[in-house]
Every structure is written in C-alpha cells, then in structure tokens.
Amino acid sequence: ILEYIQARDLFPQKELLKEDDALQIPFPVLQGEWVEFLGRADDAIIAISNYRLHIKFKDSIINVPLRLIEGVESRDEKLCHFSTFKQCEEWLKRLNRAIAHPARLEELFALAFHAWCLGGNTDDEDQHLHLCRPGDHVRHRMEVEVKRMGFDMQNAWRVSDINNNYKLCSSYPQKLLVPVWITDKELESVASFRSWKRIPVVVYRHQRNGAVIARCSQPEISWWGWRNTEDEYLVTSIAKACQLDAGPRACRTRGDGPDSSDSDFDSSLTGCPTPDASSAAQKLLILDARSYTAAVANRAKGGGCECEEYYPNCEVMFMGMANIHSIRNSFQSLKAVCSQIPDPGNWLSALESTHWLQHLSVMLKAASLVCSAVEREGRPVLVHCSDGWDRTPQIVALAKILLDPFYRTIEVNVKKRNHPYVFDSWLDCVHQLLKQFPCLFEFNEAFLVKLVQHTYSCLYGTFLCNNAKEREARNVYKRTCSIWSLLRNGNKNFQNFLYIPCHDMVLQPVCHTRALQLWTAVYLPSSSPCTAAEDAMEIYLSPSAGGEEFSSAKNAAQLHLLTYCFTKSLSGHIPNNFPESNILMYFLLYNQIPAHLLPVNYRLQDFFYTDPVIYIY
C-alpha cells in the first residue's frame, strides 16, 4: 500500500517553550517554520525558530536567519540585555545549539520549507515547479549558450560526454566543450595531467571575432618537469579551433582594404577561416591567477605552470591574486572592522588594513585583461589558478560580464561551488561594476544583496553542497526551492529602472582601489535596500506621507542641484530623453538622500519593493 508521507512526519514541529504565557510570536512564520523558544529580555521580545533569531525592540527589530550567525558570545555592550545572568546564559546556550553545524542535510531549513510548502505531496510536480522553477535558461544552459554564442559545431567544436555521470571529474559539468578533433581518449590523458582532472574546456565565445575563453586547473609539472603531449595538443588546438570558427568581424577585417599581398597587416590577427587556411592561429594567452613565485612553489606539491617552450604559440602571464587563505583572512578582518561598536575612530585605515578592496581591485584587473585580450586583440584565453575552482571562475565570470551584455541581464544565473567568502568577493566585484555602470545592468543592488543573503540563509537549495554532482546525488533540486523562483525575470522588485539594453557594449571599469567602494548594504546592513522588517522601510519614506510640501525651498534646490550633478556624471550612459524621475529615483537610492529631501508623493516603496520574502529575511 502506497501512502503519501506528510511533511509533519518528515519534519515534525517541536513544542514551543514560552517564558510567559501572555507572549505572542512577533512575526509571521514561514511554511515549515516553528518557534522553539519565546521569552522576554529587559527591553525586547526574543524568539528562536528553526530558521531565525528574532528580537523585537520597542523601535527596531533584529531578524536574522540562523545560518547567517557565525557565533554568539556574552559581552558588556548592550544589544539585548537580560535581568539576570542565569537568563542570559540560558539564551546563549539555546542560540548556540540552534546555530550548531548540522550533522545531516535534512537538518537544513530549506528541506522543511519545501516539504511543508508542498503539503507532503512530493509527486505534485506542477506545484513544485511553481515554487522552484529556475527557468529553461537554467535547465538547458549548455544547449542554449552554445547556440547563442554561435559555436561552429560541425567544423571547429564538439560537446563531449566523457564526463557523463561525472565519471571523469566530479566538480565539472557533465557536458564539456572541446575542439572537434580532440578525442575522448586524449581527454582522459589530459585529465591525468591536470590537478583534480579539471581539463581545459571552453566556456565562452566572442560572437564577433570567434575568440574563446577556456578554463582548467594547473598542470602537474612537479620538480621533475613532467610533460603531457595530449595536454599540449589540446591547448594549442583551442587556438586553432578559434581560427576555424572566426567571427564576422574578423572576416570583414580581412576582406576590407587593399589586397593583403600589398599590406603590412598581419593576417594572423584576423583568424578568418578559409578552406585551406594556412596562416598561424592567434597566440593563445594562458592567464595564471597566481604569482610566478606561487606557481613555481606549487611544483613542490606536484603542480606548476605551463612552460612556453612546450606550448607553442602560447604566452603565459601571472596575475598575482591572493590565495584562498588570504581571502578568508581578509574577509574575517573586514567583518570584524564593520562590526565594531562604536565605529572606530580610524575607520578608513582600519578598512584599508583588511586589504579587501585591494583584492577586489586585482580581481577586476585580471578580468579586464582577459576582456581586452578577447575583445581588442581577438586572442583566445585559458585561465587557471591552482585547482581551478576559486580564482579561476571569479576571473572568467567577471570577464564574461564585461564582454557580453547578456550576462548583465536577469536571465543569467549564478553557480557557487565552495567558500562563501570567495563568492562574496565575486558578487562585490559585480556590485562595483553596477556602481560604475548604473544603466547597463538589468538587475539592481537588491538582486545582488539577495544572492549574498541566500548564500548563507539555507532557505533555498540553490547553493547547497559543493557542486552539481553532490546536488544531484542528494536530490537537492526536487527537495528544495530555487532562489531563481524569487529572482526570476519579470520580478520588478529586482529590476534596475535605469537599465538601457545594449547589444555590444563592452565594459571598461576603473580598477584602482581608490575607485572602489565598501559594499555598505552587505557589510553595514543597516543601509541595505533589502530590509529585514517593514519598520525599516521608514528610512526610505518621507515623513510627509500625507502629501505635505517640501520643508523648505532650500531643500528642493539642493535636491535638483544634486540630481543635475548626478545626471552629468552619467553622461554617455543615458539617452537624452530618459525620464528625469527615473534619474532622480536612482540618485536617491544609490546615494541615500535623507528622507526629508524627498519630493511630494515620491514613495520609494513603489520603486524598491519589499515582498513577504524580503520581509521575512
């Protein structure tokens, strides 16, 4: 006899422990959420559920998902004050138990939330898709992207199934794009030579000149100076495939002007294919994210870097990006500086000492270098670091955003492998680009803030586990909701109202540290556009909600002057007929103009929407 297993059986509710029977739960709970502890502090009501910590003060609220809390300790600084030491210690123990590292995947709230949303009927596919639909662009990403970027799948490239069921590399996708003449047997040999078997595979093609971006891990050269013929052949073949699959701009360049026999123009730069093309392929750039010293030091551990002598027509360049340990230390230092109470008097020097903005600057410079090689020089680029799963995807993904306006739309989705601080630093770089090019992104800052929040919140299953293989093995997709159901295209909550679609705009950001900004919406969350509770929306609303005029003509003049200056700063990025109201709204949101400067009937909730999802977390 087959019976449906109900959500209450899979994830049974725990009994509520109240310190005072008169207390009521101060927030609407989510599906699958239940409050375990409810009590009073001296000046607040405190509640701990299986999803969040909620503290309601007289005039403010702290509302934090448990998985966003790294640790709890008792201090003299007054945040939530208890009448007795015993009560304080009891709540400290409760909260520490609540944030303890889960022993099983089923202990994460994302699974309970999904099960209770479905009501236990796990076969209701329609309801599941309504809750969790990520969109076809997520499910069929490989096929859609290959077609969109115009890969020649007949003469230059092919999709290999060698990693079907992740049998070659557990951290790679199942379908890999490689030159058409490279066999699976050769790929197996290459995998034995690359760290963690992360072979060079193509992930992007420039539609106008055919240059590609590929990624991999370091070669296992070691102190012995090992070589692998198939690996050398694959790397040089990527450049040759680009020559065979050159874009229309390369062809036009070669065909324009005087006859090539009478010109000093180097035809190898065009890469335009002909039936008997004999010109040399464009020189491939191997961009190693590490410093030269770090790359050589890895030879002691069996790694290393490519030797240009063995990889003909290739150039190796080192970027000097910090390793994962340095990024982690920098991230921890940044959080410590931003959480100091009160603010440190040496705030700017304290921020500088974290080296966070310096790390972002180097990452943006590396992505800009890849972008320049592909766009301006028409060169294919191969990117790697040590293992190819931290700095490598950061550089590649940023370069794609710089090169291709498609990746600046809401249609694009993001994948995260491991180390949240690495993902945070990448999102921070996207935030820096959004600040520098405010009209060239379809999504707004709230979109990015939501991604940061739900990297940790465990409400959605999108970022659980380390890779696709683990998510499929644990059936995460069918047991959790997708963040893309919230951030999907058409959700105006996360749309940039200044967005101007551009089909060929390449971004050239300023990468200097002095041009970068601390992401206050994330690291100083009191300034975040994604508010934790409805009360916090008051900071965006005019006190004169009933329709009162400006408090003074001086304030009105200030606002118009600021708007004019801001409009001038956007020169070249907005059309002449762009609505002034939209420019004004953008200026207010990005520069946090005080509420009393808002004109009559400008209610920011009409522009920066906070739905129940934002309200809850």
Backbone hydrogen bonds, N-H to C=O, Kabsch-Sander energy under -0.5 kcal/mol:
donor,donor_aa,acceptor,acceptor_aa,energy
6,Q,4,Y,-0.7
9,D,6,Q,-1.1
10,L,6,Q,-1.9
11,F,7,A,-3.4
17,L,36,E,-2.4
18,K,16,L,-0.7
19,E,38,L,-2.3
23,L,20,D,-1.8
33,E,30,L,-1.9
36,E,48,I,-2.5
37,F,48,I,-1.9
38,L,17,L,-2.2
39,G,46,I,-2.6
41,A,44,A,-3.0
42,D,81,H,-3.1
45,I,56,K,-2.0
46,I,39,G,-2.5
47,A,54,H,-2.6
48,I,37,F,-2.3
49,S,52,R,-2.6
50,N,34,W,-1.4
53,L,64,V,-2.9
54,H,47,A,-2.9
55,I,62,I,-2.9
56,K,45,I,-3.0
57,F,55,I,-0.7
57,F,60,S,-2.4
58,K,43,D,-0.5
62,I,55,I,-2.8
63,N,61,I,-0.5
64,V,53,L,-2.5
66,L,51,Y,-2.6
68,L,65,P,-1.9
69,I,66,L,-1.8
70,E,68,L,-0.6
75,R,73,E,-0.5
79,L,77,E,-0.8
88,C,84,T,-1.9
89,E,85,F,-2.6
90,E,86,K,-2.0
91,W,87,Q,-2.2
92,L,88,C,-2.0
93,K,89,E,-2.2
94,R,90,E,-2.3
95,L,91,W,-2.4
96,N,92,L,-2.2
97,R,93,K,-2.2
98,A,94,R,-1.9
99,I,95,L,-1.8
100,A,97,R,-0.8
107,E,104,R,-1.5
108,L,105,L,-2.0
110,A,458,C,-1.0
111,L,108,L,-1.1
112,A,108,L,-0.9
113,F,109,F,-2.9
114,H,110,A,-1.8
115,A,111,L,-2.3
116,W,112,A,-2.5
117,C,113,F,-1.7
118,L,114,H,-1.9
119,G,115,A,-0.7
120,G,115,A,-1.7
121,N,118,L,-1.1
122,T,120,G,-1.6
124,D,121,N,-1.6
125,E,123,D,-2.0
128,H,124,D,-2.1
129,L,125,E,-2.7
130,H,126,D,-1.8
131,L,127,Q,-1.9
132,C,128,H,-2.6
133,R,129,L,-2.0
138,V,135,G,-1.5
139,R,135,G,-1.7
140,H,136,D,-2.9
141,R,138,V,-0.9
144,V,140,H,-2.2
145,E,141,R,-2.6
146,V,142,M,-2.4
147,K,143,E,-1.8
148,R,144,V,-2.6
149,M,145,E,-2.5
150,G,147,K,-0.8
151,F,146,V,-1.7
153,M,151,F,-1.2
156,A,152,D,-1.5
157,W,152,D,-2.2
158,R,178,V,-2.4
160,S,158,R,-0.6
160,S,176,L,-3.5
163,N,174,Q,-0.7
164,N,161,D,-2.1
166,Y,163,N,-2.5
167,K,164,N,-1.1
172,Y,169,C,-1.2
176,L,160,S,-2.0
178,V,158,R,-2.3
178,V,176,L,-0.6
180,V,156,A,-2.2
182,I,179,P,-1.5
183,T,181,W,-0.6
187,L,183,T,-1.8
188,E,184,D,-2.0
189,S,185,K,-1.5
190,V,186,E,-2.2
191,A,187,L,-2.5
192,S,188,E,-1.3
193,F,190,V,-1.8
194,R,190,V,-0.9
195,S,218,Q,-2.4
197,K,194,R,-2.4
198,R,195,S,-1.8
199,I,197,K,-1.4
201,V,215,R,-2.0
202,V,177,L,-2.4
203,V,213,I,-2.9
204,Y,213,I,-1.3
206,H,211,A,-3.4
207,Q,205,R,-0.5
210,G,206,H,-2.2
213,I,204,Y,-2.2
214,A,381,V,-3.0
215,R,201,V,-2.3
216,C,383,V,-1.6
217,S,198,R,-2.0
218,Q,386,S,-2.4
220,E,193,F,-2.9
221,I,219,P,-1.6
222,S,303,G,-3.0
223,W,299,R,-0.8
225,G,222,S,-1.5
226,W,221,I,-2.6
232,E,228,N,-2.2
233,Y,229,T,-2.2
234,L,230,E,-2.4
235,V,231,D,-2.3
236,T,232,E,-2.0
237,S,233,Y,-1.8
238,I,234,L,-1.4
239,A,235,V,-1.0
240,K,236,T,-1.7
241,A,237,S,-2.7
242,C,238,I,-1.6
243,Q,239,A,-1.6
244,L,240,K,-1.7
245,D,241,A,-1.6
246,A,243,Q,-0.8
249,R,208,R,-2.1
250,A,208,R,-1.1
251,C,247,G,-1.6
252,R,248,P,-2.6
253,T,249,R,-2.2
254,R,250,A,-1.8
255,G,251,C,-1.9
256,D,252,R,-1.7
262,D,259,D,-1.8
263,S,260,S,-1.1
267,S,265,F,-0.8
269,L,266,D,-1.8
270,T,267,S,-1.1
271,G,267,S,-1.1
277,A,274,T,-2.0
284,L,313,N,-2.2
285,L,380,P,-2.6
286,I,284,L,-0.6
286,I,315,E,-3.7
287,L,285,L,-0.8
287,L,382,L,-2.7
288,D,286,I,-0.8
288,D,317,M,-3.2
289,A,287,L,-0.6
289,A,384,H,-2.5
295,A,291,S,-2.3
296,V,292,Y,-2.4
297,A,293,T,-2.4
298,N,294,A,-1.5
299,R,296,V,-1.6
300,A,297,A,-1.4
301,K,298,N,-1.1
302,G,299,R,-1.4
303,G,298,N,-3.0
308,E,306,E,-0.6
310,Y,307,C,-1.7
311,Y,307,C,-1.1
314,C,311,Y,-1.0
315,E,284,L,-2.6
317,M,286,I,-2.7
319,M,288,D,-2.4
319,M,290,R,-0.8
320,G,290,R,-1.6
321,M,289,A,-3.2
327,I,323,N,-2.0
328,R,324,I,-2.3
329,N,325,H,-2.2
330,S,326,S,-2.5
331,F,327,I,-2.6
332,Q,328,R,-2.5
333,S,329,N,-2.3
334,L,330,S,-2.4
335,K,331,F,-2.2
336,A,332,Q,-2.0
337,V,333,S,-2.4
338,C,334,L,-2.5
339,S,335,K,-1.3
340,Q,337,V,-1.0
347,W,344,P,-0.9
350,A,346,N,-2.6
351,L,347,W,-2.6
352,E,348,L,-2.3
353,S,349,S,-1.8
354,T,350,A,-0.6
354,T,351,L,-1.0
355,H,352,E,-1.3
356,W,351,L,-0.5
359,H,355,H,-1.9
360,L,356,W,-2.0
361,S,357,L,-2.3
362,V,358,Q,-2.1
363,M,359,H,-2.0
364,L,360,L,-2.5
365,K,361,S,-2.2
366,A,362,V,-2.3
367,A,363,M,-2.2
368,S,364,L,-2.4
369,L,365,K,-2.1
370,V,366,A,-2.0
371,C,367,A,-2.5
372,S,368,S,-2.6
373,A,369,L,-2.3
374,V,370,V,-2.2
375,E,371,C,-3.1
376,R,372,S,-1.7
377,E,372,S,-1.5
379,R,373,A,-2.9
381,V,212,V,-2.4
382,L,285,L,-3.0
383,V,214,A,-2.7
383,V,381,V,-0.5
384,H,287,L,-2.0
394,Q,390,D,-1.3
395,I,391,R,-2.4
396,V,392,T,-2.5
397,A,393,P,-2.5
398,L,394,Q,-2.0
399,A,395,I,-2.5
400,K,396,V,-2.0
401,I,397,A,-1.6
402,L,398,L,-2.2
403,L,399,A,-2.3
404,D,400,K,-2.6
407,Y,404,D,-1.5
408,R,405,P,-1.8
409,T,406,F,-1.4
412,V,409,T,-0.9
422,V,419,H,-1.4
423,F,419,H,-1.4
424,D,420,P,-3.0
425,S,421,Y,-1.9
426,W,422,V,-1.7
427,L,423,F,-2.6
428,D,424,D,-2.4
429,C,425,S,-1.7
430,V,426,W,-1.9
431,H,427,L,-2.4
432,Q,428,D,-2.1
433,L,429,C,-2.1
434,L,430,V,-2.4
435,K,431,H,-1.9
436,Q,432,Q,-1.9
437,F,433,L,-2.6
440,L,437,F,-1.6
442,E,408,R,-2.9
443,F,408,R,-0.5
444,N,494,F,-1.6
447,F,444,N,-0.6
448,L,444,N,-1.1
449,V,445,E,-2.6
450,K,446,A,-2.3
451,L,447,F,-1.5
452,V,448,L,-2.1
453,Q,449,V,-2.7
454,H,450,K,-2.6
455,T,451,L,-0.7
455,T,452,V,-0.9
456,Y,452,V,-0.7
456,Y,453,Q,-1.0
457,S,453,Q,-1.9
461,G,481,C,-2.7
464,L,461,G,-1.4
469,K,170,S,-0.5
471,R,467,N,-2.0
472,E,468,A,-2.6
473,A,469,K,-2.5
474,R,470,E,-1.9
475,N,472,E,-1.1
476,V,471,R,-2.8
479,R,475,N,-0.9
479,R,476,V,-0.6
480,T,476,V,-1.1
485,S,482,S,-1.5
486,L,483,I,-1.1
487,L,483,I,-2.1
491,N,488,R,-1.6
492,K,490,G,-1.1
494,F,491,N,-1.6
495,Q,492,K,-1.1
496,N,442,E,-3.1
497,F,495,Q,-0.7
499,Y,496,N,-1.6
500,I,439,C,-2.9
506,V,504,D,-0.6
507,L,402,L,-2.3
511,C,509,P,-0.7
515,A,512,H,-1.6
516,L,513,T,-1.6
520,T,518,L,-1.8
522,V,519,W,-1.3
523,Y,519,W,-2.7
524,L,520,T,-1.9
527,S,524,L,-2.4
528,S,525,P,-1.8
531,T,529,P,-1.0
536,A,533,A,-1.0
537,M,534,E,-1.8
538,E,535,D,-1.8
539,I,536,A,-1.4
540,Y,537,M,-2.0
541,L,537,M,-0.6
541,L,538,E,-0.7
545,A,543,P,-1.4
547,G,544,S,-1.7
551,S,596,H,-0.5
556,A,552,S,-1.5
557,A,553,A,-2.5
558,Q,554,K,-2.4
559,L,555,N,-2.3
560,H,556,A,-2.3
561,L,557,A,-2.4
562,L,558,Q,-2.7
563,T,559,L,-2.5
564,Y,560,H,-2.3
565,C,561,L,-2.4
566,F,562,L,-2.4
567,T,563,T,-2.5
568,K,564,Y,-2.3
569,S,565,C,-1.6
570,L,566,F,-0.9
570,L,567,T,-0.8
571,S,568,K,-1.6
573,H,570,L,-2.8
574,I,570,L,-0.7
578,F,575,P,-1.4
583,I,579,P,-1.6
584,L,580,E,-2.8
585,M,581,S,-2.4
586,Y,582,N,-2.5
587,F,583,I,-2.5
588,L,584,L,-2.4
589,L,585,M,-2.3
590,Y,586,Y,-2.6
591,N,587,F,-1.7
592,Q,588,L,-1.0
593,I,588,L,-1.0
597,L,594,P,-1.9
598,L,595,A,-1.9
602,Y,599,P,-1.7
603,R,601,N,-1.3
604,L,540,Y,-0.6
604,L,602,Y,-0.7
606,D,603,R,-2.1
607,F,604,L,-1.5
608,F,604,L,-3.5
609,Y,607,F,-0.7
611,D,609,Y,-0.5
615,Y,611,D,-2.5
616,I,612,P,-2.1
617,Y,613,V,-2.0
